Amino acid sequence: MPTVRTTDSHGGGRRRGRRVATSLSEINVIPLVDVMLVMLIVFMVAAPMMQRGLDVNLPEARRADPIEVERLYVTVPLSFRTDGIVQVDDAAVPFDVLQERIGVEMDSRAERNVLLRGDGGITYDELMSVMDKLKEGGVEEVGLVVDFPNEP
């Protein structure tokens, strides 16, 4: 609030004013909110960019217990384009009945995980269609099996 000056009219040659001042005890919140919103947007944009994985060299265990759960492998060969047949472990299964076959397999297993192997010539679309059938059959997690290049 601005300072208010009042004058006394005593008729003298010199005017003396009485000064009434009020202290400003209110905080202007609007600039504070503007700054906080800008900071919020900056952190929302920057936070996903700061997340990245860590490179970890895992130790080798010489006396590790073997995994007792037998893993289920589904293989998509290059001939899948023409004949529509995938391999579930060692059995050839047509794509049309893959969902039912996987459903039967998943009913007898405690873990509903499948490892999917695809030929290098298979397109992403073909691999995704097989993954969709696996999910419809009751698979919770699909792991992709890859080969790492041999280092000299």
C-alpha positions, 0 to 999 in steps of 0.5 A, a space after each residue: 500500500 502506498 504511503 499516505 501523506 496528510 497535511 495540517 492546515 495551521 495557517 503557518 508559513 511552513 507546512 508540516 505533514 504528518 506521515 502515515 506509513 503502513 508496512 507491506 506484510 503481504 507476499 506477492 504469490 503470483 511470481 512465486 507460482 510462476 517460478 515453481 511451475 517453470 521449475 516443475 516443467 523443467 524437472 518433468 522434462 529432465 528427469 526421464 533423460 537422467 535415467 539410464 542403466 548401469 554397466 555391471 560386470 557380474 561375478 561368476 558363481 562356481 557353486 551355483 545351484 542349477 535352475 530346476 524349472 525347465 524352460 519352454 522355448 518357442 522357435 520361429 523359423 524362417 519357414 514360418 512365412 510360408 507354412 505358418 509353423 512354429 516349434 514349441 520345444 521340439 514339437 511343430 505347432 501350427 500358428 492357428 493352434 499355438 494359443 491353445 497349445 501354450 495354454 495347456 503348457 502354462 496350466 501345468 507350470 508354476 512360472 508362466 515364462 517363455 523364451 522366444 527364439 526367432 530367425 534373423 530373417 523373420 520380420 518384426 511384425 511376424 515375431 510380434 504376432 507370435 508374441 501376441 498369441 503367446 500372451 493370449 495363451 496365458 504367458 506372463 513374460 516373454 524373453 527373447 533369445 539372442 546370440 552375441 557375436 564371437 569376440 576374437 
